[in-house]
Amino acid sequence: MSVAKARERFPDVATYRAFFDHVPLSPGKRLLDVGCGVGRFLYAAHLRGWQVEGIDRSQRAIDLGKTYAAYPMRAGSVGDIVEAGRLFDVVTLFEVLEHLADPVVMLKRCKMLLRGGGSVFVTVPNWGCSSVHKTSNPAELPPIHLLFFGEGSLRMAASEAGLKVLETGYIDSSMVAGAVNRWRAVSWARWAATRVLKRGERTSGLWMLAEPAG
């Protein structure tokens, strides 16, 4: 598959599909992706019509992402954007909080970036999935992943940051949701059978949508 074809399928990645299914797009809405990496989600959201920009600590990731980005990407911190007084309708954090010693501080800063009616969308690995809490992959253990979340602890972090949780859900990251190919029906059938037989063992991700409380 060509790089261009692969990029066109970014919106169908299960982790991103959770966002598109639960956060409505309105004309002119601005989105900031925190920890954007090389910008895969930015590309997906841009294709869907969002006005996007991204920020990441890694200059190398930003440099790579800019080779195909038609939107702003920069190396830096959320604090830089808070100090600049920038505001957004949605702030996203895909697989970010588990890397932080204090995720509540990050969520508080993201809340400061929201316009009225704005929201924060977060995904994290699901500690309730055996493949997550039994992993021996060095990239998923300290010092790379510092924290592990279940639904309750994710909600608690949001509450401590002054956010009201609107909705949470599970992500089956073993699938490319909505992929259009001749194996789609078979893939969905296998996924459904696995969910029944293994009681959600493959739901390796959690997502949360929240807004400022009060």
Buried (B, 14 or more C-beta within 10 A) or exposed (E): EEEEEEBBBBBBBBBBBBBBEBBEBEEEBBBBBBBBBBBBBBBBBBEBEBBBBBBBBBEEBBEBBBEEBEBEBBBEBBEEBBEEEEBBBBBBBBBBBBBBEEBBBBBBBBBBBBEEEBBBBBBBBBBBBBBBEEBEEEEBEEEEBBBBBBBEBBBBBBBEBBBEBBEBBBBBBBBBBBBEEEEEEEBBEEBEEBBEEEEBBBBBBBBBBBBBEE
